[in-house]
Amino acid sequence: MVHRMSDTSLQKPTASELQILQVLWERGRSTVREVHDALQEEKALGYTTVLKLMQIMTAKGLVRRNEEQRAHVYEAEQPAEKTKRQFASDVLQRVFDGSAKELMLHALAGRRSSKNEIEELRRLLDEYERTIR
């Protein structure tokens, strides 16, 4: 049985929830223990904290929980790209009043970008421009 506590509209993940989603996107379906072990490399979180976060994420509609096996198996509800796109769209609207130019300027001003990264951004912009014509 796949269990999801709520079917309300997708809520935005917190920073800790995003770390859990990152593990699920990279690993695929995983138990709480597997997610906990993967997170230990970066952040010291207790097992019960990870379990509670994943239960909250189920209620928020961020993950699905499969209860068919003894250990519940979780997976991300949405693919990484869709979640990232929703996040970017939200930030674009709320913070930058819909201006992609402002978002890009602030993102680039906030940290030093490599020459390769800037070239890749130019290539992506050129590609995007070709697809909207």
ChimeraX commands (.cxc) that place a marker at each C-alpha (Angstrom):
marker #1 position 0.00,0.00,0.00 radius 0.5
marker #1 position 1.37,3.41,-0.95 radius 0.5
marker #1 position 0.48,5.97,1.68 radius 0.5
marker #1 position 0.29,9.71,1.47 radius 0.5
marker #1 position -1.28,11.54,4.38 radius 0.5
marker #1 position -2.51,14.54,2.40 radius 0.5
marker #1 position -3.33,15.31,-1.19 radius 0.5
marker #1 position -3.25,19.08,-0.74 radius 0.5
marker #1 position -1.24,21.21,-3.15 radius 0.5
marker #1 position 2.52,20.73,-3.03 radius 0.5
marker #1 position 4.13,22.65,-0.20 radius 0.5
marker #1 position 7.64,24.02,-0.41 radius 0.5
marker #1 position 10.33,21.95,1.32 radius 0.5
marker #1 position 12.47,23.40,4.10 radius 0.5
marker #1 position 16.27,23.29,3.87 radius 0.5
marker #1 position 16.41,19.97,5.77 radius 0.5
marker #1 position 13.63,18.52,3.64 radius 0.5
marker #1 position 15.52,19.54,0.51 radius 0.5
marker #1 position 18.54,17.59,1.75 radius 0.5
marker #1 position 16.34,14.52,2.17 radius 0.5
marker #1 position 14.84,15.03,-1.30 radius 0.5
marker #1 position 18.36,15.30,-2.73 radius 0.5
marker #1 position 19.19,11.90,-1.25 radius 0.5
marker #1 position 15.98,10.39,-2.65 radius 0.5
marker #1 position 16.60,11.91,-6.09 radius 0.5
marker #1 position 20.14,10.51,-6.15 radius 0.5
marker #1 position 19.41,7.09,-4.61 radius 0.5
marker #1 position 15.82,6.51,-5.64 radius 0.5
marker #1 position 13.48,4.60,-3.33 radius 0.5
marker #1 position 15.05,4.40,0.14 radius 0.5
marker #1 position 14.28,3.52,3.73 radius 0.5
marker #1 position 14.64,6.05,6.54 radius 0.5
marker #1 position 17.83,4.23,7.62 radius 0.5
marker #1 position 19.34,4.58,4.13 radius 0.5
marker #1 position 18.46,8.29,3.98 radius 0.5
marker #1 position 19.82,8.80,7.50 radius 0.5
marker #1 position 23.09,7.06,6.61 radius 0.5
marker #1 position 23.49,9.14,3.43 radius 0.5
marker #1 position 22.86,12.38,5.35 radius 0.5
marker #1 position 25.44,11.50,8.01 radius 0.5
marker #1 position 28.19,12.33,5.52 radius 0.5
marker #1 position 27.14,16.00,5.49 radius 0.5
marker #1 position 24.96,16.68,8.51 radius 0.5
marker #1 position 24.68,15.09,11.94 radius 0.5
marker #1 position 20.96,14.34,12.25 radius 0.5
marker #1 position 19.51,11.72,14.53 radius 0.5
marker #1 position 17.57,8.82,13.07 radius 0.5
marker #1 position 14.33,9.91,14.77 radius 0.5
marker #1 position 14.76,13.44,13.38 radius 0.5
marker #1 position 15.06,12.07,9.85 radius 0.5
marker #1 position 12.05,9.80,10.45 radius 0.5
marker #1 position 9.94,12.72,11.73 radius 0.5
marker #1 position 10.99,14.93,8.81 radius 0.5
marker #1 position 10.04,12.20,6.32 radius 0.5
marker #1 position 6.66,11.75,8.03 radius 0.5
marker #1 position 6.05,15.50,7.73 radius 0.5
marker #1 position 7.18,15.37,4.10 radius 0.5
marker #1 position 4.63,12.61,3.45 radius 0.5
marker #1 position 1.89,14.82,4.92 radius 0.5
marker #1 position 3.08,17.74,2.78 radius 0.5
marker #1 position 2.98,15.62,-0.38 radius 0.5
marker #1 position 6.73,15.84,-0.97 radius 0.5
marker #1 position 7.36,12.09,-0.68 radius 0.5
marker #1 position 5.38,8.86,-1.01 radius 0.5
marker #1 position 5.66,6.09,1.55 radius 0.5
marker #1 position 5.26,2.45,0.57 radius 0.5
marker #1 position 4.21,0.37,3.56 radius 0.5
marker #1 position 4.19,-3.02,1.83 radius 0.5
marker #1 position 7.53,-4.08,3.31 radius 0.5
marker #1 position 8.54,-4.24,6.96 radius 0.5
marker #1 position 10.70,-1.11,6.59 radius 0.5
marker #1 position 8.74,1.68,4.95 radius 0.5
marker #1 position 10.26,2.80,1.67 radius 0.5
marker #1 position 10.06,6.44,0.64 radius 0.5
marker #1 position 10.46,8.10,-2.72 radius 0.5
marker #1 position 10.26,11.67,-3.92 radius 0.5
marker #1 position 6.78,12.61,-5.12 radius 0.5
marker #1 position 8.13,14.82,-7.93 radius 0.5
marker #1 position 11.28,14.57,-10.07 radius 0.5
marker #1 position 14.13,16.91,-9.08 radius 0.5
marker #1 position 13.72,19.11,-12.15 radius 0.5
marker #1 position 10.05,19.80,-11.47 radius 0.5
marker #1 position 10.68,20.72,-7.83 radius 0.5
marker #1 position 13.63,22.95,-8.76 radius 0.5
marker #1 position 11.57,24.64,-11.48 radius 0.5
marker #1 position 8.76,25.33,-8.99 radius 0.5
marker #1 position 11.25,26.74,-6.49 radius 0.5
marker #1 position 12.90,28.96,-9.09 radius 0.5
marker #1 position 9.53,30.21,-10.33 radius 0.5
marker #1 position 8.45,31.02,-6.78 radius 0.5
marker #1 position 11.67,32.93,-6.01 radius 0.5
marker #1 position 11.45,34.71,-9.36 radius 0.5
marker #1 position 7.91,35.92,-8.60 radius 0.5
marker #1 position 8.20,36.66,-4.87 radius 0.5
marker #1 position 11.68,38.14,-4.71 radius 0.5
marker #1 position 12.41,39.52,-8.19 radius 0.5
marker #1 position 8.91,40.56,-9.29 radius 0.5
marker #1 position 9.09,38.14,-12.23 radius 0.5
marker #1 position 12.35,39.56,-13.63 radius 0.5
marker #1 position 14.69,36.79,-14.80 radius 0.5
marker #1 position 17.32,39.46,-15.49 radius 0.5
marker #1 position 17.27,40.64,-11.85 radius 0.5
marker #1 position 17.45,37.05,-10.60 radius 0.5
marker #1 position 20.44,36.31,-12.83 radius 0.5
marker #1 position 22.26,39.53,-11.91 radius 0.5
marker #1 position 21.86,38.89,-8.19 radius 0.5
marker #1 position 22.82,35.22,-8.53 radius 0.5
marker #1 position 26.01,36.12,-10.39 radius 0.5
marker #1 position 26.86,39.02,-8.06 radius 0.5
marker #1 position 26.43,36.79,-5.02 radius 0.5
marker #1 position 29.41,34.57,-5.81 radius 0.5
marker #1 position 32.35,34.28,-8.15 radius 0.5
marker #1 position 31.51,32.28,-11.27 radius 0.5
marker #1 position 34.11,30.49,-13.33 radius 0.5
marker #1 position 34.74,31.38,-16.96 radius 0.5
marker #1 position 33.40,27.92,-17.93 radius 0.5
marker #1 position 30.21,28.47,-15.95 radius 0.5
marker #1 position 29.59,31.85,-17.61 radius 0.5
marker #1 position 30.22,30.31,-21.05 radius 0.5
marker #1 position 27.76,27.54,-20.21 radius 0.5
marker #1 position 25.15,30.15,-19.19 radius 0.5
marker #1 position 25.65,31.94,-22.53 radius 0.5
marker #1 position 25.23,28.65,-24.38 radius 0.5
marker #1 position 22.06,27.84,-22.42 radius 0.5
marker #1 position 20.62,31.31,-23.08 radius 0.5
marker #1 position 21.36,30.96,-26.81 radius 0.5
marker #1 position 19.71,27.53,-26.82 radius 0.5
marker #1 position 16.70,28.86,-24.92 radius 0.5
marker #1 position 16.37,31.77,-27.34 radius 0.5
marker #1 position 16.36,29.39,-30.32 radius 0.5
marker #1 position 13.56,27.29,-28.80 radius 0.5
marker #1 position 11.22,30.24,-28.15 radius 0.5
marker #1 position 11.38,31.58,-31.71 radius 0.5
marker link #1:1,2 radius 0.2
marker link #1:2,3 radius 0.2
marker link #1:3,4 radius 0.2
marker link #1:4,5 radius 0.2
marker link #1:5,6 radius 0.2
marker link #1:6,7 radius 0.2
marker link #1:7,8 radius 0.2
marker link #1:8,9 radius 0.2
marker link #1:9,10 radius 0.2
marker link #1:10,11 radius 0.2
marker link #1:11,12 radius 0.2
marker link #1:12,13 radius 0.2
marker link #1:13,14 radius 0.2
marker link #1:14,15 radius 0.2
marker link #1:15,16 radius 0.2
marker link #1:16,17 radius 0.2
marker link #1:17,18 radius 0.2
marker link #1:18,19 radius 0.2
marker link #1:19,20 radius 0.2
marker link #1:20,21 radius 0.2
marker link #1:21,22 radius 0.2
marker link #1:22,23 radius 0.2
marker link #1:23,24 radius 0.2
marker link #1:24,25 radius 0.2
marker link #1:25,26 radius 0.2
marker link #1:26,27 radius 0.2
marker link #1:27,28 radius 0.2
marker link #1:28,29 radius 0.2
marker link #1:29,30 radius 0.2
marker link #1:30,31 radius 0.2
marker link #1:31,32 radius 0.2
marker link #1:32,33 radius 0.2
marker link #1:33,34 radius 0.2
marker link #1:34,35 radius 0.2
marker link #1:35,36 radius 0.2
marker link #1:36,37 radius 0.2
marker link #1:37,38 radius 0.2
marker link #1:38,39 radius 0.2
marker link #1:39,40 radius 0.2
marker link #1:40,41 radius 0.2
marker link #1:41,42 radius 0.2
marker link #1:42,43 radius 0.2
marker link #1:43,44 radius 0.2
marker link #1:44,45 radius 0.2
marker link #1:45,46 radius 0.2
marker link #1:46,47 radius 0.2
marker link #1:47,48 radius 0.2
marker link #1:48,49 radius 0.2
marker link #1:49,50 radius 0.2
marker link #1:50,51 radius 0.2
marker link #1:51,52 radius 0.2
marker link #1:52,53 radius 0.2
marker link #1:53,54 radius 0.2
marker link #1:54,55 radius 0.2
marker link #1:55,56 radius 0.2
marker link #1:56,57 radius 0.2
marker link #1:57,58 radius 0.2
marker link #1:58,59 radius 0.2
marker link #1:59,60 radius 0.2
marker link #1:60,61 radius 0.2
marker link #1:61,62 radius 0.2
marker link #1:62,63 radius 0.2
marker link #1:63,64 radius 0.2
marker link #1:64,65 radius 0.2
marker link #1:65,66 radius 0.2
marker link #1:66,67 radius 0.2
marker link #1:67,68 radius 0.2
marker link #1:68,69 radius 0.2
marker link #1:69,70 radius 0.2
marker link #1:70,71 radius 0.2
marker link #1:71,72 radius 0.2
marker link #1:72,73 radius 0.2
marker link #1:73,74 radius 0.2
marker link #1:74,75 radius 0.2
marker link #1:75,76 radius 0.2
marker link #1:76,77 radius 0.2
marker link #1:77,78 radius 0.2
marker link #1:78,79 radius 0.2
marker link #1:79,80 radius 0.2
marker link #1:80,81 radius 0.2
marker link #1:81,82 radius 0.2
marker link #1:82,83 radius 0.2
marker link #1:83,84 radius 0.2
marker link #1:84,85 radius 0.2
marker link #1:85,86 radius 0.2
marker link #1:86,87 radius 0.2
marker link #1:87,88 radius 0.2
marker link #1:88,89 radius 0.2
marker link #1:89,90 radius 0.2
marker link #1:90,91 radius 0.2
marker link #1:91,92 radius 0.2
marker link #1:92,93 radius 0.2
marker link #1:93,94 radius 0.2
marker link #1:94,95 radius 0.2
marker link #1:95,96 radius 0.2
marker link #1:96,97 radius 0.2
marker link #1:97,98 radius 0.2
marker link #1:98,99 radius 0.2
marker link #1:99,100 radius 0.2
marker link #1:100,101 radius 0.2
marker link #1:101,102 radius 0.2
marker link #1:102,103 radius 0.2
marker link #1:103,104 radius 0.2
marker link #1:104,105 radius 0.2
marker link #1:105,106 radius 0.2
marker link #1:106,107 radius 0.2
marker link #1:107,108 radius 0.2
marker link #1:108,109 radius 0.2
marker link #1:109,110 radius 0.2
marker link #1:110,111 radius 0.2
marker link #1:111,112 radius 0.2
marker link #1:112,113 radius 0.2
marker link #1:113,114 radius 0.2
marker link #1:114,115 radius 0.2
marker link #1:115,116 radius 0.2
marker link #1:116,117 radius 0.2
marker link #1:117,118 radius 0.2
marker link #1:118,119 radius 0.2
marker link #1:119,120 radius 0.2
marker link #1:120,121 radius 0.2
marker link #1:121,122 radius 0.2
marker link #1:122,123 radius 0.2
marker link #1:123,124 radius 0.2
marker link #1:124,125 radius 0.2
marker link #1:125,126 radius 0.2
marker link #1:126,127 radius 0.2
marker link #1:127,128 radius 0.2
marker link #1:128,129 radius 0.2
marker link #1:129,130 radius 0.2
marker link #1:130,131 radius 0.2
marker link #1:131,132 radius 0.2
marker link #1:132,133 radius 0.2
view
